[in-house]
Every structure is written in C-alpha cells, then in structure tokens.
Amino acid sequence: MKNLQTLYLLPLLALASLFIKISGSVSPRPVLTGPHMAYLNSRVAFRCTAPDSSPPVTYQLMRDGGIPIATGIDLQGDQSAPFFLKVAATSEGSYHCKATTEGGTGVSNIITLSVVIPASNTRVTAEPFPPVAYEGSRIILKCNVTRGSHLSYTWFFNRKALTSSTSPLFHLTGNELVMEQATPEHAGHYSCMAWSMVQDNTRFSSSTEVKVTVKAYVSKPNISFSIFKEGDGYQGNITCWSTRGSHPVNFSLSVDDKEVGSLTANESLTVWFLVAMVPGMDMGVARCWVKTEMQELMSEPVTLEVVPVGGDVTAEVEYLYRADSKPSAARLRCVVSRGTFPQISWLLNNSVLPSETNLDVQSQDDLTHVALANRRQTLVLTKLTSEESGYYRCRVRNSYDDSGPWVESGDVLVRVTDRILNSMPPATSSTETAPKAFMNPTEIITIAFCCFLLLMLAVGVACVYRMFDHNQAHAHIAATNSDPLPLTAPSSQSGDKQVGISSAD
C-alpha cells in the first residue's frame, strides 16, 4: 500500500520541481529612470532596476543602436544599478537598459535625453538698423545669442518686462518683438533676456539696452515777422516754426522764390532769420521751407511790408451792463486807420494811464480796475466810480520807433454821475429794480411796441366811427329822395342839402 502511495506522489513531485524550474527562468523586466533634459557639461544619473529578479543581475546602459555605455551588477536582488554620465554635446539621444539573469535577458523603457546649452553673448538687433523710424512704420527687434538651445525670451521696455497680455502695442513671437505701426509711445530703451530651465535650475543671459527712436512727422511751417530799429536802419526778424515734429529739422527762408538763409533746428522747432527792411516799402514775398529726410513742406506766403501808423485814430466807448440793467463796466477801443505795428497808449484827462514804461512803478492795487487787452487796443474799466469819470483818448505811434511822433484820437467822455452811483446797489444785491434813467434794449422795444399798439387801436376806432357816420348819411339821403320836391324856392338850408345831393350824384 505504501509503495502504491509513493508511486502516486512521484509524478506530483516531478511536476512541482518542473514548475519551480520554469518559475526561476522567467526573464527580468527592467525599468530605467533618469532626466529628459540636462545642461551641457553637467553630471546626470540613470538608474536601472529589475524588480523580482533573482540575483545576480547584470545591468547594461545602452545608447541608440544598442551601443553599451556602462555595466553594473546586483548581487543582492531588488537593487538598482546607477549610471553616472557627464553631459556632452554628443550625449543627446535615446537611452535604455538591459538586465540579464540566469533566467534570461530583459530590455527597459526608453528615455530620450536633450542637451540644453545655456545662452551666451545675447544681443538685440533691429530692422531697420539703427532703430530709427517715422511713426506708422514697422520696427522688428530680435533677441539673438551666439550659442544656446531650448531658449525662452523676455523683453524689457524702459526696464519693465513686456508680455503679450499687458502690452497690446507690441507683438511677441519667438525671439522677435514686433511694432506693426510705430508711434511716439514706442520710443525708448529695449533689452532682452534669453533663458532656459532644467529641473527648476534657470540660466540666463541679458543683452545691453538699445534705444529705439520714433520720429513724428513735421507739421506745415508757419511764418511771421517783426521789425526793430538798428542804428540808422531797420531789421526784420522773420520767425519760422512748426507745431510738431522730431529733430533735427532744416528750415530755410526764401524771399521772392530766392533762398536767403537756412538753419537746422536741433532742440526746438523755431528758427529766426534777419533781413533788411524799409518801412513803407514792399520788400517781397517770404516763405518758410521745412525739410527732413521724409518731408518737404512750405508755409503760406507773407508780404514783407511794414505800413507806418497814420490816418485817423478814433476812440470808442461802450458800456457793459449787469443782469439788473446797472452799468458795471466800460470798454474803450482805439481804432487805427493804418499801421502794421502800432504802439497804443491811453490818456485820462491828459494823464497817461499805466503803460509798458511806467507799469512797474504803479502799485498793483491801483491797477485792479484797469485791464488792457488786444495789444492795448482795448481798455476795460472793470469798476465804475467817480474816479473813472473823465475824458479818455488814445494815441498811437510805430512800435519800432520810440522817438517817432504820436497820432492822437479825439476825446470820449466816460461819465459816471452821482445819481447813477447812488442808485447802484451793493455788489451782493441783485433784487432792486433799475433806475428809470437806464433802460435796457428789451424795455425800450416793449414800450415802443405798446405805443404802436395804442396808436393802431386809436386809428381803428376812428375808422369804425367814420364808417358808422357814413352809413347814417346814406340812410338819410335815401329818405330825402323819397319825398316830393317843394314848389317854392328852397331855403338856404334846403339849398345846401341839394348841393350835397348833386355832389353825391
């Protein structure tokens, strides 16, 4: 019986032994771990592990094409084999490991290693170069490096970082900064930074700053002139200027289409030219020209003729009223018949009012009620008191000849009576009615209309009455014609009636 049991157990033992042998011969399944990116000349580590493999396990790190690089042995089991490499430019490629045991050989997953070269010698280049362009032009800045890979770029404008979301005036793409239509707002200093990152380790290289200039187009030039006395002659000071534009700008002056001078404006947009002039004589037609590398513009013409002061000089006065019809100010104008550059002075009761020569010696309090405007052609009395009453006149002479004679106007009376002053309410009051001595235009028109209406009403009543009386006369005549004529001679009254009848017929 025992022998029979032994015979039954032998096949089972054989099957078990075969299973154990087969289990021990299963090929290993290695796993490779390591970086996907690494800086040039850095050191990296790959690790190869074959879990559940019976030792000893032989590991090999392989390159593209199955080229072995390094070998390691695990004698204890479940131990990883480290492989340390110094990264060179040729280290970029695909890596895997191979594990070999008594049971067979297995191949791991593949890791692709990229070699990152840090940026160096970063600089900004521009199109156009140098980066100087007129508004509306296209400007492209590029961030270039001598050496580098896997790079990102950051741009700085006046030392502030630019991003596509916060800077709509700029277009960022790759290593380029594009200004499609440049404006003066784009002008400034630019720099860039090229950088790369490997496992939270950042390396960067920054450029120097580059100045971008955006020029504004020059506006149409203006021209004006003045005159001054120099020795026994006169000089004309001709001014040429533009209201906008970028430097430098070349201005030239032509008289009767002949260039007489040229200047370059480097700091402002205004230049001056001196020409000889004779008052009372036409010295020609002057124009200003402005030239840049992109533009050539011409001003309107101006005739270089200085008309001396002369003819009639008239002073006019106009009263200004408040809302309640009270006079509050007076405005006097000096009207000059002719004169290109008149110098005007005002007199009150033969005393000169403040002018350019004696303004500094007058106290400010004395001038608060006097205002001069329109090159002293207008004199405004902002306060009416008895001190302002009197005879005003203006006098005129050529401003370029301080020794020349004055031409005076006649006197005009500015009269502020005590009645007016007493009837004027305080400055803070606006509820009192105006005195009868002063009526505003609206009141005058209203009274005139009422008088006209009353006159029309009276005329209408008279016409109606006359028509009514005429109708009664006709009725009486009709009644008289119906009676027989008398045989006796009519009386004087009857004769009158008969005559009236004849004339009516």
C-alpha positions as CSV (number, residue, x, y, z in Angstrom):
1,M,0.0,0.0,0.0
2,K,2.8,2.4,0.9
3,N,4.6,1.6,-2.4
4,L,1.4,2.5,-4.2
5,Q,1.2,5.9,-2.5
6,T,4.8,6.5,-3.3
7,L,4.1,5.8,-6.9
8,Y,1.3,8.4,-6.9
9,L,3.4,11.1,-5.2
10,L,6.3,10.8,-7.6
11,P,4.5,12.4,-10.6
12,L,3.3,15.3,-8.4
13,L,6.8,15.9,-7.1
14,A,8.1,15.9,-10.6
15,L,5.5,18.5,-11.7
16,A,6.3,20.7,-8.7
17,S,10.0,20.6,-9.5
18,L,9.4,21.4,-13.1
19,F,7.2,24.4,-12.1
20,I,9.9,25.7,-9.8
21,K,12.4,25.4,-12.5
22,I,10.2,27.2,-15.0
23,S,9.4,30.0,-12.5
24,G,13.1,30.6,-11.8
25,S,13.8,31.0,-15.5
26,V,11.4,34.0,-16.2
27,S,13.1,36.9,-18.0
28,P,13.6,40.1,-15.9
29,R,11.6,43.3,-16.7
30,P,14.0,46.2,-16.0
31,V,12.9,49.9,-15.5
32,L,15.1,52.8,-16.5
33,T,14.8,56.2,-14.7
34,G,16.7,59.4,-15.4
35,P,16.5,63.0,-16.7
36,H,15.0,64.0,-20.1
37,M,17.0,67.3,-20.1
38,A,20.4,68.3,-18.8
39,Y,22.7,71.2,-19.2
40,L,25.8,70.8,-21.2
41,N,28.9,69.8,-19.0
42,S,26.6,68.8,-16.1
43,R,26.5,65.3,-14.5
44,V,23.4,63.2,-14.6
45,A,22.4,59.8,-13.2
46,F,20.4,57.0,-14.8
47,R,19.1,54.1,-12.7
48,C,18.1,50.6,-13.9
49,T,16.1,48.3,-11.7
50,A,14.7,44.8,-12.4
51,P,12.1,44.1,-9.7
52,D,11.5,40.5,-8.5
53,S,14.6,39.2,-10.3
54,S,16.8,36.6,-8.7
55,P,20.4,37.7,-8.2
56,P,22.8,38.0,-9.6
57,V,21.5,40.6,-12.1
58,T,23.8,42.2,-14.7
59,Y,22.7,45.6,-15.9
60,Q,23.9,47.4,-19.0
61,L,23.1,51.1,-20.1
62,M,22.6,51.2,-23.8
63,R,22.7,54.1,-26.4
64,D,21.0,54.4,-29.7
65,G,21.6,51.3,-31.8
66,G,22.3,49.1,-28.8
67,I,25.8,50.5,-28.0
68,P,26.7,49.6,-24.4
69,I,27.9,52.5,-22.3
70,A,28.3,51.2,-18.8
71,T,27.7,47.9,-16.8
72,G,26.6,47.2,-13.3
73,I,25.9,44.0,-11.2
74,D,23.3,43.5,-8.5
75,L,24.3,40.6,-6.2
76,Q,21.7,41.0,-3.5
77,G,18.5,41.4,-5.6
78,D,16.0,44.3,-6.0
79,Q,18.8,46.7,-6.1
80,S,19.1,49.5,-8.7
81,A,22.2,50.0,-10.8
82,P,23.3,53.7,-11.0
83,F,25.0,55.0,-14.2
84,F,26.6,58.5,-13.9
85,L,27.3,60.5,-17.1
86,K,29.0,63.8,-17.8
87,V,26.8,65.5,-20.4
88,A,28.5,66.4,-23.6
89,A,27.1,67.7,-26.9
90,T,27.1,64.1,-28.1
91,S,25.2,62.9,-25.1
92,E,21.9,63.8,-26.7
93,G,19.9,60.7,-27.8
94,S,17.8,57.7,-26.6
95,Y,18.8,55.5,-23.7
96,H,17.6,52.1,-22.3
97,C,19.0,49.4,-20.1
98,K,19.3,45.6,-20.4
99,A,19.1,43.3,-17.4
100,T,20.4,39.7,-17.5
101,T,19.8,36.9,-15.0
102,E,20.1,33.1,-15.1
103,G,16.6,33.0,-16.4
104,G,17.1,35.3,-19.4
105,T,17.5,39.0,-20.5
106,G,15.0,41.9,-20.5
107,V,15.1,45.3,-22.1
108,S,13.7,48.5,-20.3
109,N,11.8,51.5,-21.4
110,I,13.5,54.3,-23.5
111,I,14.5,57.7,-22.2
112,T,15.3,60.5,-24.6
113,L,17.9,62.9,-23.3
114,S,18.1,66.5,-24.6
115,V,21.2,68.5,-24.1
116,V,20.5,72.1,-23.1
117,I,23.1,74.7,-24.0
118,P,22.9,77.9,-21.8
119,A,22.6,81.2,-23.7
120,S,25.6,83.3,-24.1
121,N,26.5,86.6,-25.8
122,T,22.9,87.9,-26.0
123,R,22.3,91.0,-28.1
124,V,19.4,92.9,-29.7
125,T,19.4,93.5,-33.5
126,A,16.8,95.7,-35.2
127,E,15.1,96.2,-38.6
128,P,15.7,98.9,-39.7
129,F,19.1,99.4,-38.2
130,P,19.8,101.7,-36.5
131,P,16.3,101.5,-35.0
132,V,15.1,104.9,-36.1
133,A,11.8,105.2,-38.0
134,Y,8.9,107.5,-38.6
135,E,5.5,107.0,-37.0
136,G,3.4,104.4,-38.7
137,S,6.5,102.3,-39.8
138,R,7.2,98.7,-38.9
139,I,10.0,98.0,-36.4
140,I,11.3,94.5,-35.6
141,L,13.7,93.8,-32.7
142,K,15.4,90.3,-32.4
143,C,17.0,88.7,-29.4
144,N,20.0,86.8,-30.8
145,V,22.5,84.6,-29.0
146,T,25.9,83.3,-30.1
147,R,25.2,80.0,-28.5
148,G,22.2,78.4,-26.8
149,S,19.4,75.9,-27.2
150,H,15.9,75.3,-25.7
151,L,15.6,79.0,-25.0
152,S,12.8,81.3,-23.9
153,Y,12.9,85.1,-24.2
154,T,11.8,88.0,-22.1
155,W,11.7,91.6,-23.4
156,F,12.1,94.8,-21.3
157,F,10.9,98.2,-22.3
158,N,12.4,101.0,-20.2
159,R,13.5,98.2,-17.8
160,K,9.9,96.8,-17.4
161,A,9.1,93.3,-18.6
162,L,6.7,93.1,-21.5
163,T,4.0,90.4,-22.0
164,S,1.5,90.0,-24.8
165,S,-1.4,90.5,-22.4
166,T,-0.1,93.6,-20.7
167,S,1.4,95.3,-23.7
168,P,-1.1,95.4,-26.6
169,L,1.2,97.8,-28.6
170,F,3.7,95.0,-29.1
171,H,3.6,91.6,-30.8
172,L,5.8,88.9,-29.2
173,T,6.7,85.9,-31.2
174,G,9.7,83.6,-30.6
175,N,12.8,85.8,-30.2
176,E,11.1,88.8,-32.0
177,L,9.4,91.9,-30.7
178,V,7.3,93.5,-33.5
179,M,5.9,97.0,-33.6
180,E,3.5,96.9,-36.6
181,Q,2.7,100.7,-36.6
182,A,5.2,102.5,-34.5
183,T,4.0,105.6,-32.6
184,P,6.0,108.0,-30.3
185,E,4.8,105.8,-27.4
186,H,7.1,103.1,-28.7
187,A,10.2,105.2,-28.4
188,G,12.5,104.2,-25.5
189,H,15.2,101.7,-24.4
190,Y,14.8,98.0,-25.1
191,S,16.7,94.9,-23.9
192,C,16.1,91.2,-23.8
193,M,17.0,88.1,-21.8
194,A,17.5,84.6,-23.2
195,W,17.0,81.9,-20.6
196,S,16.5,78.2,-20.2
197,M,15.3,76.0,-17.3
198,V,16.2,72.4,-16.3
199,Q,14.6,70.9,-13.2
200,D,14.0,74.4,-11.6
201,N,17.5,75.4,-12.4
202,T,17.4,78.6,-14.6
203,R,20.3,80.0,-16.6
204,F,20.0,83.3,-18.5
205,S,22.0,85.8,-20.5
206,S,20.9,89.5,-20.8
207,S,21.6,92.0,-23.6
208,T,22.6,95.6,-23.4
209,E,19.9,98.3,-24.0
210,V,19.1,99.5,-27.5
211,K,17.5,102.9,-28.0
212,V,14.5,103.0,-30.4
213,T,13.6,106.4,-31.9
214,V,10.2,107.0,-33.4
215,K,10.1,110.3,-35.3
216,A,7.0,112.4,-35.6
217,Y,6.2,114.0,-39.0
218,V,6.8,117.7,-39.1
219,S,3.7,119.9,-39.4
220,K,3.3,122.6,-42.0
221,P,5.5,125.5,-41.1
222,N,4.2,128.9,-40.0
223,I,5.8,132.3,-40.7
224,S,5.6,135.7,-39.0
225,F,7.8,138.8,-38.8
226,S,8.5,141.8,-36.7
227,I,10.7,144.8,-37.2
228,F,13.2,146.7,-35.0
229,K,15.5,149.7,-35.4
230,E,19.2,149.1,-35.6
231,G,21.4,152.2,-35.9
232,D,20.1,154.3,-38.8
233,G,18.3,151.3,-40.5
234,Y,15.7,148.7,-39.7
235,Q,15.9,144.9,-39.4
236,G,13.1,142.4,-40.0
237,N,13.1,139.4,-37.6
238,I,11.3,136.6,-39.5
239,T,10.2,133.6,-37.5
240,C,9.7,130.1,-38.9
241,W,8.2,127.4,-36.8
242,S,6.3,124.1,-36.8
243,T,3.9,122.9,-34.1
244,R,5.1,119.3,-34.1
245,G,7.9,117.1,-35.4
246,S,11.1,115.4,-34.4
247,H,14.6,116.8,-34.6
248,P,16.6,117.6,-36.5
249,V,14.6,119.8,-38.9
250,N,16.1,122.1,-41.6
251,F,14.4,125.4,-42.1
252,S,15.1,127.7,-45.0
253,L,13.8,131.2,-45.9
254,S,13.0,132.3,-49.4
255,V,12.1,135.9,-50.5
256,D,10.5,136.1,-53.9
257,D,11.4,132.4,-54.5
258,K,15.1,133.0,-53.8
259,E,16.7,131.3,-50.8
260,V,18.2,133.8,-48.4
261,G,19.0,131.6,-45.4
262,S,19.0,128.1,-43.9
263,L,19.2,126.8,-40.4
264,T,18.9,123.4,-38.7
265,A,16.8,123.2,-35.5
266,N,18.2,120.5,-33.1
267,E,16.5,121.4,-29.9
268,S,13.3,123.4,-30.8
269,L,11.1,123.8,-33.8
270,T,11.6,127.5,-34.2
271,V,14.3,129.5,-36.0
272,W,14.8,133.2,-36.8
273,F,16.2,135.0,-39.8
274,L,17.2,138.7,-40.1
275,V,16.6,140.6,-43.2
276,A,17.0,144.3,-44.0
277,M,13.7,146.2,-44.2
278,V,12.5,149.7,-45.0
279,P,9.2,150.9,-43.5
280,G,6.6,151.8,-46.1
281,M,8.3,149.7,-48.8
282,D,7.3,146.2,-50.1
283,M,10.3,144.0,-49.5
284,G,8.9,141.0,-51.3
285,V,7.0,137.8,-50.5
286,A,8.6,135.5,-47.9
287,R,8.0,131.7,-47.3
288,C,9.4,129.2,-44.9
289,W,10.5,125.8,-46.1
290,V,11.0,122.8,-43.8
291,K,12.9,119.7,-45.0
292,T,13.6,116.3,-43.4
293,E,14.7,113.0,-45.0
294,M,11.0,112.2,-45.5
295,Q,9.2,115.5,-46.0
296,E,9.4,118.9,-47.7
297,L,6.8,121.4,-46.7
298,M,6.2,125.1,-47.4
299,S,4.4,127.8,-45.4
300,E,1.8,130.3,-46.5
301,P,3.3,133.4,-48.1
302,V,3.6,136.7,-46.2
303,T,4.3,140.1,-47.7
304,L,7.3,141.8,-46.1
305,E,5.7,145.3,-46.0
306,V,5.5,147.5,-42.9
307,V,2.8,150.2,-43.1
308,P,3.6,153.1,-40.8
309,V,1.0,154.3,-38.5
310,G,-1.2,157.1,-40.0
311,G,-4.6,158.2,-40.9
312,D,-7.5,158.7,-38.5
313,V,-7.3,157.4,-34.9
314,T,-10.6,157.1,-33.1
315,A,-11.6,156.2,-29.5
316,E,-14.9,154.5,-29.0
317,V,-16.7,153.7,-25.7
318,E,-19.2,151.0,-24.9
319,Y,-20.9,150.5,-21.5
320,L,-21.4,147.0,-20.1
321,Y,-24.5,146.2,-18.0
322,R,-25.3,143.7,-15.4
323,A,-28.4,141.5,-15.5
324,D,-30.4,144.1,-13.5
325,S,-29.5,146.8,-16.1
326,K,-27.0,148.5,-13.9
327,P,-23.8,149.7,-15.7
328,S,-20.9,147.7,-14.3
329,A,-18.0,148.4,-16.7
330,A,-16.9,150.3,-19.7
331,R,-14.9,149.2,-22.7
332,L,-12.9,151.6,-24.8
333,R,-11.4,150.7,-28.2
334,C,-8.7,152.5,-30.1
335,V,-9.4,152.2,-33.9
336,V,-6.4,152.9,-36.1
337,S,-6.8,153.6,-39.8
338,R,-3.5,152.0,-40.8
339,G,-0.3,150.8,-39.2
340,T,1.3,147.3,-39.2
341,F,2.9,147.5,-35.8
342,P,1.1,150.2,-33.7
343,Q,2.0,151.1,-30.2
344,I,-1.0,152.3,-28.3
345,S,-1.1,154.4,-25.2
346,W,-4.2,155.7,-23.2
347,L,-4.8,159.0,-21.5
348,L,-7.3,160.1,-19.0
349,N,-7.8,163.9,-18.6
350,N,-4.4,164.4,-20.3
351,S,-2.6,162.0,-17.9
352,V,-1.1,158.8,-19.3
353,L,-2.5,155.6,-17.9
354,P,-0.2,152.7,-17.0
355,S,1.9,151.6,-20.0
356,E,4.9,149.5,-20.6
357,T,7.2,152.3,-19.4
358,N,5.6,153.1,-16.1
359,L,3.8,149.8,-15.2
360,D,6.4,148.7,-12.8
361,V,6.2,151.9,-10.7
362,Q,2.4,151.6,-10.2
363,S,1.1,149.6,-7.3
364,Q,-1.0,146.6,-8.1
365,D,-3.9,148.0,-6.1
366,D,-4.0,151.0,-8.4
367,L,-4.4,148.7,-11.5
368,T,-7.1,146.3,-10.3
369,H,-9.9,148.3,-12.1
370,V,-8.0,148.8,-15.4
371,A,-7.4,146.0,-17.9
372,L,-5.7,146.2,-21.2
373,A,-6.2,143.7,-24.0
374,N,-5.6,143.1,-27.7
375,R,-2.2,144.7,-27.6
376,R,-3.5,147.6,-25.6
377,Q,-6.1,148.4,-28.3
378,T,-8.9,147.7,-25.8
379,L,-9.1,149.4,-22.4
380,V,-11.6,148.0,-19.9
381,L,-12.7,149.8,-16.8
382,T,-13.8,146.9,-14.7
383,K,-15.1,149.2,-11.9
384,L,-17.1,152.4,-12.4
385,T,-16.6,155.1,-9.8
386,S,-16.4,158.8,-9.9
387,E,-12.6,158.5,-10.3
388,E,-13.1,156.8,-13.7
389,S,-15.2,159.7,-15.0
390,G,-13.4,161.9,-17.4
391,Y,-12.2,162.4,-21.0
392,Y,-10.3,159.4,-22.5
393,R,-8.3,159.3,-25.7
394,C,-5.7,157.1,-27.2
395,R,-2.5,157.8,-29.0
396,V,-0.6,155.7,-31.5
397,R,2.9,155.5,-32.9
398,N,5.1,152.9,-34.6
399,S,6.3,150.4,-32.1
400,Y,9.7,150.0,-33.8
401,D,10.5,153.7,-33.4
402,D,10.4,155.0,-29.8
403,S,11.3,158.5,-31.0
404,G,8.6,158.8,-33.5
405,P,5.6,161.1,-33.2
406,W,2.2,160.2,-31.7
407,V,-1.0,160.3,-33.6
408,E,-3.9,161.1,-31.1
409,S,-7.6,160.5,-31.2
410,G,-10.3,162.8,-30.1
411,D,-11.6,162.7,-26.5
412,V,-14.6,160.5,-25.5
413,L,-16.4,161.2,-22.2
414,V,-16.9,158.4,-19.7
415,R,-19.4,159.9,-17.3
416,V,-20.4,158.2,-14.0
417,T,-22.8,160.6,-12.3
418,D,-23.6,160.7,-8.6
419,R,-27.2,159.7,-9.5
420,I,-26.0,156.6,-11.1
421,L,-23.7,155.8,-8.3
422,N,-26.3,156.3,-5.6
423,S,-28.8,154.2,-7.5
424,M,-26.4,151.3,-7.9
425,P,-27.0,148.6,-5.3
426,P,-24.1,146.8,-3.4
427,A,-22.3,144.2,-5.4
428,T,-24.0,141.4,-3.4
429,S,-27.6,142.7,-4.1
430,S,-29.5,141.7,-7.3
431,T,-33.1,142.3,-6.3
432,E,-33.6,146.0,-6.7
433,T,-35.1,147.4,-9.9
434,A,-33.2,149.5,-12.3
435,P,-33.5,153.4,-12.1
436,K,-35.6,155.0,-14.8
437,A,-32.5,156.8,-16.2
438,F,-31.3,153.4,-17.6
439,M,-33.4,151.1,-19.7
440,N,-32.2,148.0,-21.4
441,P,-33.0,147.3,-25.0
442,T,-35.8,144.9,-24.1
443,E,-37.6,147.5,-22.1
444,I,-37.3,150.1,-24.9
445,I,-38.6,147.6,-27.5
446,T,-41.6,146.7,-25.2
447,I,-42.5,150.4,-24.7
448,A,-42.3,151.2,-28.4
449,F,-44.5,148.2,-29.2
450,C,-47.1,149.3,-26.6
451,C,-47.2,152.8,-28.1
452,F,-47.6,151.4,-31.6
453,L,-50.4,149.1,-30.4
454,L,-52.2,152.1,-28.8
455,L,-51.8,154.1,-32.0
456,M,-53.2,151.3,-34.1
457,L,-56.1,151.0,-31.7
458,A,-56.9,154.7,-31.9
459,V,-56.7,154.6,-35.7
460,G,-59.0,151.6,-35.8
461,V,-61.6,153.2,-33.6
462,A,-61.6,156.4,-35.8
463,C,-62.1,154.3,-38.9
464,V,-65.0,152.4,-37.4
465,Y,-66.6,155.7,-36.2
466,R,-66.2,157.2,-39.7
467,M,-67.7,154.2,-41.4
468,F,-70.7,154.3,-39.0
469,D,-71.3,158.0,-39.6
470,H,-71.0,157.4,-43.4
471,N,-73.7,154.8,-43.3
472,Q,-76.1,157.1,-41.4
473,A,-75.6,159.8,-44.0
474,H,-76.5,157.4,-46.8
475,A,-79.6,156.4,-45.0
476,H,-80.7,160.0,-44.6
477,I,-80.2,160.8,-48.3
478,A,-82.3,157.8,-49.3
479,A,-85.1,159.0,-47.1
480,T,-85.0,162.5,-48.6
481,N,-85.2,161.3,-52.2
482,S,-88.4,159.5,-51.5
483,D,-90.3,162.9,-50.6
484,P,-91.9,165.2,-53.4
485,L,-89.9,168.3,-54.3
486,P,-91.3,171.6,-52.9
487,L,-92.8,174.2,-55.4
488,T,-91.5,177.2,-53.6
489,A,-87.9,178.3,-53.6
490,P,-85.8,176.4,-51.1
491,S,-84.3,178.0,-48.1
492,S,-80.6,178.3,-47.7
493,Q,-80.5,175.0,-45.7
494,S,-82.5,173.2,-48.4
495,G,-80.1,174.6,-50.9
496,D,-77.2,173.1,-49.0
497,K,-78.9,169.8,-49.0
498,Q,-79.5,170.0,-52.7
499,V,-75.9,170.8,-53.4
500,G,-74.8,167.9,-51.2
501,I,-77.1,165.7,-53.2
502,S,-75.7,166.8,-56.5
503,S,-72.1,166.3,-55.4
504,A,-73.1,162.8,-54.2
505,D,-74.7,162.0,-57.5
